[in-house]
Amino acid sequence: MSRRFIPFAALVLPLAFAACEGSPPWGSGGGEEEAINRDVFGPTAAYDRRLVFLGPGESLPTAVIFDFAALSDSAGLRRGIRARLLDGTEWLPLMDAGWEMEPMREPWRLIPHGPLKVVVGEAGELDALIHRGDDEIRLESGSTIAEYSPDAGTQLVLRQGRLRLGGEPIPGILLDAQLARAVSPPTAAPPLDTAAPGDAGDPVDSTREEDDGAAAPADSASGDPTPAPRQGAEAILVDNSGYYAVFAASADGDMAWLHYGGRDDVRRGARLEATEWEMYEKAGLRVPTAWRISSPADGLAGELRSEAADRATLDSGPEPGVMGYVIVTGYIEDRGLRRNVYGLIRHVR
């Protein structure tokens, strides 16, 4: 029996931010509050999660991104994973996978698939992601530096991170981010076919037994139900002195979350605007290669330039699109203080 494969590019969803592996992104307080929020998000919902690691490097940082997408309703669950590793100036593909499952109680949870294993600790938090290819890649989540939740479905968490590439561990910064959002029924997945379930894959590596009630991935001939991804750019930018800047979208629009000196500073309306472009021939579209930081608030500006880019064509919408992971270098000027920064931009157009 063959298992239906869905290209990840057809499963890309808007920006997603996350906290605990075993908890919904709107919190785990339970009781009345959780019931209210479940109703707000509705039975048809999209969940994204990104884990972005930035480490040191001679000219460019060591970088890894694991980009997860899930679309859930009462009929089924569609998942996608895209993973990349920056090796020098070249992005190496680790995973591009998409598949269908029957409904499960906690669709926001990460689950293992193919060469990707998920390690969960006793407290329910993600401990590590392990990719077992030609060489094992292990991304470990460490202690929390800071966290911020701009709305009920969004949480940004900065952590200490460690990347193992077969040798000595590489220390760095890990952005763990998730968003849950309601999706209108016309864009939700149609019912799964009644084919027998396929192999569910390896179990979760964990310090405890888990039963999530999920069925195995199923064969299906249904079409792509995924909503088109939100256009724009998201980013994590850092310097070497404990300054962190995360550009994202919340329920109230674009924003920048700045963390430095143990303090948080949120700039509503701050965004990245493309200033230079080049042609991406595979999609026949121009893609950005440089950005400026724009903010209605005084004192936040900057410029960023592409150093290494991985791009893919999106075929899920009415017209072709492009999604890219771009390592950038540049500067941020914040209230008169200029900092040299580097980081990763995820852009969609």
Secondary structure as a PSIPRED ss2 file (coil, helix, strand):
# PSIPRED VFORMAT (PSIPRED V4.0)

   1 M C   1.000  0.000  0.000
   2 S C   1.000  0.000  0.000
   3 R C   1.000  0.000  0.000
   4 R C   1.000  0.000  0.000
   5 F C   1.000  0.000  0.000
   6 I C   1.000  0.000  0.000
   7 P C   1.000  0.000  0.000
   8 F H   0.000  1.000  0.000
   9 A H   0.000  1.000  0.000
  10 A H   0.000  1.000  0.000
  11 L H   0.000  1.000  0.000
  12 V C   1.000  0.000  0.000
  13 L C   1.000  0.000  0.000
  14 P C   1.000  0.000  0.000
  15 L C   1.000  0.000  0.000
  16 A C   1.000  0.000  0.000
  17 F C   1.000  0.000  0.000
  18 A C   1.000  0.000  0.000
  19 A C   1.000  0.000  0.000
  20 C C   1.000  0.000  0.000
  21 E C   1.000  0.000  0.000
  22 G C   1.000  0.000  0.000
  23 S C   1.000  0.000  0.000
  24 P C   1.000  0.000  0.000
  25 P C   1.000  0.000  0.000
  26 W C   1.000  0.000  0.000
  27 G C   1.000  0.000  0.000
  28 S C   1.000  0.000  0.000
  29 G C   1.000  0.000  0.000
  30 G C   1.000  0.000  0.000
  31 G H   0.000  1.000  0.000
  32 E H   0.000  1.000  0.000
  33 E H   0.000  1.000  0.000
  34 E H   0.000  1.000  0.000
  35 A H   0.000  1.000  0.000
  36 I H   0.000  1.000  0.000
  37 N H   0.000  1.000  0.000
  38 R H   0.000  1.000  0.000
  39 D H   0.000  1.000  0.000
  40 V H   0.000  1.000  0.000
  41 F H   0.000  1.000  0.000
  42 G C   1.000  0.000  0.000
  43 P C   1.000  0.000  0.000
  44 T C   1.000  0.000  0.000
  45 A E   0.000  0.000  1.000
  46 A E   0.000  0.000  1.000
  47 Y E   0.000  0.000  1.000
  48 D E   0.000  0.000  1.000
  49 R E   0.000  0.000  1.000
  50 R E   0.000  0.000  1.000
  51 L E   0.000  0.000  1.000
  52 V E   0.000  0.000  1.000
  53 F E   0.000  0.000  1.000
  54 L E   0.000  0.000  1.000
  55 G C   1.000  0.000  0.000
  56 P C   1.000  0.000  0.000
  57 G C   1.000  0.000  0.000
  58 E C   1.000  0.000  0.000
  59 S C   1.000  0.000  0.000
  60 L C   1.000  0.000  0.000
  61 P C   1.000  0.000  0.000
  62 T C   1.000  0.000  0.000
  63 A E   0.000  0.000  1.000
  64 V E   0.000  0.000  1.000
  65 I E   0.000  0.000  1.000
  66 F E   0.000  0.000  1.000
  67 D E   0.000  0.000  1.000
  68 F E   0.000  0.000  1.000
  69 A E   0.000  0.000  1.000
  70 A E   0.000  0.000  1.000
  71 L E   0.000  0.000  1.000
  72 S E   0.000  0.000  1.000
  73 D E   0.000  0.000  1.000
  74 S C   1.000  0.000  0.000
  75 A C   1.000  0.000  0.000
  76 G E   0.000  0.000  1.000
  77 L E   0.000  0.000  1.000
  78 R E   0.000  0.000  1.000
  79 R E   0.000  0.000  1.000
  80 G E   0.000  0.000  1.000
  81 I E   0.000  0.000  1.000
  82 R E   0.000  0.000  1.000
  83 A E   0.000  0.000  1.000
  84 R E   0.000  0.000  1.000
  85 L E   0.000  0.000  1.000
  86 L E   0.000  0.000  1.000
  87 D E   0.000  0.000  1.000
  88 G C   1.000  0.000  0.000
  89 T C   1.000  0.000  0.000
  90 E E   0.000  0.000  1.000
  91 W E   0.000  0.000  1.000
  92 L E   0.000  0.000  1.000
  93 P E   0.000  0.000  1.000
  94 L E   0.000  0.000  1.000
  95 M E   0.000  0.000  1.000
  96 D E   0.000  0.000  1.000
  97 A E   0.000  0.000  1.000
  98 G E   0.000  0.000  1.000
  99 W E   0.000  0.000  1.000
 100 E E   0.000  0.000  1.000
 101 M E   0.000  0.000  1.000
 102 E C   1.000  0.000  0.000
 103 P C   1.000  0.000  0.000
 104 M C   1.000  0.000  0.000
 105 R C   1.000  0.000  0.000
 106 E C   1.000  0.000  0.000
 107 P C   1.000  0.000  0.000
 108 W C   1.000  0.000  0.000
 109 R C   1.000  0.000  0.000
 110 L C   1.000  0.000  0.000
 111 I C   1.000  0.000  0.000
 112 P C   1.000  0.000  0.000
 113 H E   0.000  0.000  1.000
 114 G C   1.000  0.000  0.000
 115 P C   1.000  0.000  0.000
 116 L E   0.000  0.000  1.000
 117 K E   0.000  0.000  1.000
 118 V E   0.000  0.000  1.000
 119 V E   0.000  0.000  1.000
 120 V E   0.000  0.000  1.000
 121 G C   1.000  0.000  0.000
 122 E C   1.000  0.000  0.000
 123 A C   1.000  0.000  0.000
 124 G C   1.000  0.000  0.000
 125 E C   1.000  0.000  0.000
 126 L E   0.000  0.000  1.000
 127 D E   0.000  0.000  1.000
 128 A E   0.000  0.000  1.000
 129 L E   0.000  0.000  1.000
 130 I E   0.000  0.000  1.000
 131 H E   0.000  0.000  1.000
 132 R E   0.000  0.000  1.000
 133 G C   1.000  0.000  0.000
 134 D C   1.000  0.000  0.000
 135 D C   1.000  0.000  0.000
 136 E E   0.000  0.000  1.000
 137 I E   0.000  0.000  1.000
 138 R E   0.000  0.000  1.000
 139 L E   0.000  0.000  1.000
 140 E E   0.000  0.000  1.000
 141 S E   0.000  0.000  1.000
 142 G E   0.000  0.000  1.000
 143 S E   0.000  0.000  1.000
 144 T E   0.000  0.000  1.000
 145 I E   0.000  0.000  1.000
 146 A E   0.000  0.000  1.000
 147 E E   0.000  0.000  1.000
 148 Y E   0.000  0.000  1.000
 149 S E   0.000  0.000  1.000
 150 P E   0.000  0.000  1.000
 151 D E   0.000  0.000  1.000
 152 A C   1.000  0.000  0.000
 153 G C   1.000  0.000  0.000
 154 T E   0.000  0.000  1.000
 155 Q E   0.000  0.000  1.000
 156 L E   0.000  0.000  1.000
 157 V E   0.000  0.000  1.000
 158 L E   0.000  0.000  1.000
 159 R E   0.000  0.000  1.000
 160 Q E   0.000  0.000  1.000
 161 G E   0.000  0.000  1.000
 162 R E   0.000  0.000  1.000
 163 L E   0.000  0.000  1.000
 164 R E   0.000  0.000  1.000
 165 L C   1.000  0.000  0.000
 166 G C   1.000  0.000  0.000
 167 G C   1.000  0.000  0.000
 168 E C   1.000  0.000  0.000
 169 P C   1.000  0.000  0.000
 170 I E   0.000  0.000  1.000
 171 P E   0.000  0.000  1.000
 172 G E   0.000  0.000  1.000
 173 I E   0.000  0.000  1.000
 174 L E   0.000  0.000  1.000
 175 L E   0.000  0.000  1.000
 176 D E   0.000  0.000  1.000
 177 A E   0.000  0.000  1.000
 178 Q E   0.000  0.000  1.000
 179 L E   0.000  0.000  1.000
 180 A E   0.000  0.000  1.000
 181 R E   0.000  0.000  1.000
 182 A E   0.000  0.000  1.000
 183 V C   1.000  0.000  0.000
 184 S C   1.000  0.000  0.000
 185 P H   0.000  1.000  0.000
 186 P H   0.000  1.000  0.000
 187 T H   0.000  1.000  0.000
 188 A C   1.000  0.000  0.000
 189 A C   1.000  0.000  0.000
 190 P C   1.000  0.000  0.000
 191 P C   1.000  0.000  0.000
 192 L C   1.000  0.000  0.000
 193 D C   1.000  0.000  0.000
 194 T C   1.000  0.000  0.000
 195 A C   1.000  0.000  0.000
 196 A C   1.000  0.000  0.000
 197 P E   0.000  0.000  1.000
 198 G C   1.000  0.000  0.000
 199 D C   1.000  0.000  0.000
 200 A C   1.000  0.000  0.000
 201 G C   1.000  0.000  0.000
 202 D C   1.000  0.000  0.000
 203 P C   1.000  0.000  0.000
 204 V C   1.000  0.000  0.000
 205 D E   0.000  0.000  1.000
 206 S E   0.000  0.000  1.000
 207 T C   1.000  0.000  0.000
 208 R C   1.000  0.000  0.000
 209 E C   1.000  0.000  0.000
 210 E C   1.000  0.000  0.000
 211 D C   1.000  0.000  0.000
 212 D C   1.000  0.000  0.000
 213 G C   1.000  0.000  0.000
 214 A C   1.000  0.000  0.000
 215 A C   1.000  0.000  0.000
 216 A C   1.000  0.000  0.000
 217 P E   0.000  0.000  1.000
 218 A E   0.000  0.000  1.000
 219 D C   1.000  0.000  0.000
 220 S C   1.000  0.000  0.000
 221 A C   1.000  0.000  0.000
 222 S C   1.000  0.000  0.000
 223 G C   1.000  0.000  0.000
 224 D C   1.000  0.000  0.000
 225 P C   1.000  0.000  0.000
 226 T C   1.000  0.000  0.000
 227 P C   1.000  0.000  0.000
 228 A C   1.000  0.000  0.000
 229 P C   1.000  0.000  0.000
 230 R C   1.000  0.000  0.000
 231 Q C   1.000  0.000  0.000
 232 G E   0.000  0.000  1.000
 233 A E   0.000  0.000  1.000
 234 E E   0.000  0.000  1.000
 235 A E   0.000  0.000  1.000
 236 I E   0.000  0.000  1.000
 237 L E   0.000  0.000  1.000
 238 V E   0.000  0.000  1.000
 239 D C   1.000  0.000  0.000
 240 N C   1.000  0.000  0.000
 241 S C   1.000  0.000  0.000
 242 G C   1.000  0.000  0.000
 243 Y C   1.000  0.000  0.000
 244 Y E   0.000  0.000  1.000
 245 A E   0.000  0.000  1.000
 246 V E   0.000  0.000  1.000
 247 F E   0.000  0.000  1.000
 248 A E   0.000  0.000  1.000
 249 A E   0.000  0.000  1.000
 250 S E   0.000  0.000  1.000
 251 A C   1.000  0.000  0.000
 252 D C   1.000  0.000  0.000
 253 G E   0.000  0.000  1.000
 254 D E   0.000  0.000  1.000
 255 M E   0.000  0.000  1.000
 256 A E   0.000  0.000  1.000
 257 W E   0.000  0.000  1.000
 258 L E   0.000  0.000  1.000
 259 H E   0.000  0.000  1.000
 260 Y E   0.000  0.000  1.000
 261 G C   1.000  0.000  0.000
 262 G C   1.000  0.000  0.000
 263 R E   0.000  0.000  1.000
 264 D E   0.000  0.000  1.000
 265 D E   0.000  0.000  1.000
 266 V E   0.000  0.000  1.000
 267 R E   0.000  0.000  1.000
 268 R E   0.000  0.000  1.000
 269 G C   1.000  0.000  0.000
 270 A C   1.000  0.000  0.000
 271 R E   0.000  0.000  1.000
 272 L E   0.000  0.000  1.000
 273 E E   0.000  0.000  1.000
 274 A E   0.000  0.000  1.000
 275 T E   0.000  0.000  1.000
 276 E E   0.000  0.000  1.000
 277 W E   0.000  0.000  1.000
 278 E E   0.000  0.000  1.000
 279 M E   0.000  0.000  1.000
 280 Y E   0.000  0.000  1.000
 281 E C   1.000  0.000  0.000
 282 K C   1.000  0.000  0.000
 283 A C   1.000  0.000  0.000
 284 G C   1.000  0.000  0.000
 285 L E   0.000  0.000  1.000
 286 R E   0.000  0.000  1.000
 287 V E   0.000  0.000  1.000
 288 P E   0.000  0.000  1.000
 289 T E   0.000  0.000  1.000
 290 A E   0.000  0.000  1.000
 291 W E   0.000  0.000  1.000
 292 R E   0.000  0.000  1.000
 293 I E   0.000  0.000  1.000
 294 S E   0.000  0.000  1.000
 295 S C   1.000  0.000  0.000
 296 P C   1.000  0.000  0.000
 297 A C   1.000  0.000  0.000
 298 D C   1.000  0.000  0.000
 299 G C   1.000  0.000  0.000
 300 L E   0.000  0.000  1.000
 301 A E   0.000  0.000  1.000
 302 G E   0.000  0.000  1.000
 303 E E   0.000  0.000  1.000
 304 L E   0.000  0.000  1.000
 305 R E   0.000  0.000  1.000
 306 S E   0.000  0.000  1.000
 307 E E   0.000  0.000  1.000
 308 A E   0.000  0.000  1.000
 309 A E   0.000  0.000  1.000
 310 D E   0.000  0.000  1.000
 311 R E   0.000  0.000  1.000
 312 A E   0.000  0.000  1.000
 313 T E   0.000  0.000  1.000
 314 L E   0.000  0.000  1.000
 315 D C   1.000  0.000  0.000
 316 S C   1.000  0.000  0.000
 317 G C   1.000  0.000  0.000
 318 P C   1.000  0.000  0.000
 319 E C   1.000  0.000  0.000
 320 P C   1.000  0.000  0.000
 321 G E   0.000  0.000  1.000
 322 V E   0.000  0.000  1.000
 323 M E   0.000  0.000  1.000
 324 G E   0.000  0.000  1.000
 325 Y E   0.000  0.000  1.000
 326 V E   0.000  0.000  1.000
 327 I E   0.000  0.000  1.000
 328 V E   0.000  0.000  1.000
 329 T E   0.000  0.000  1.000
 330 G E   0.000  0.000  1.000
 331 Y E   0.000  0.000  1.000
 332 I E   0.000  0.000  1.000
 333 E E   0.000  0.000  1.000
 334 D E   0.000  0.000  1.000
 335 R C   1.000  0.000  0.000
 336 G C   1.000  0.000  0.000
 337 L E   0.000  0.000  1.000
 338 R E   0.000  0.000  1.000
 339 R E   0.000  0.000  1.000
 340 N E   0.000  0.000  1.000
 341 V E   0.000  0.000  1.000
 342 Y E   0.000  0.000  1.000
 343 G E   0.000  0.000  1.000
 344 L E   0.000  0.000  1.000
 345 I E   0.000  0.000  1.000
 346 R E   0.000  0.000  1.000
 347 H E   0.000  0.000  1.000
 348 V E   0.000  0.000  1.000
 349 R C   1.000  0.000  0.000
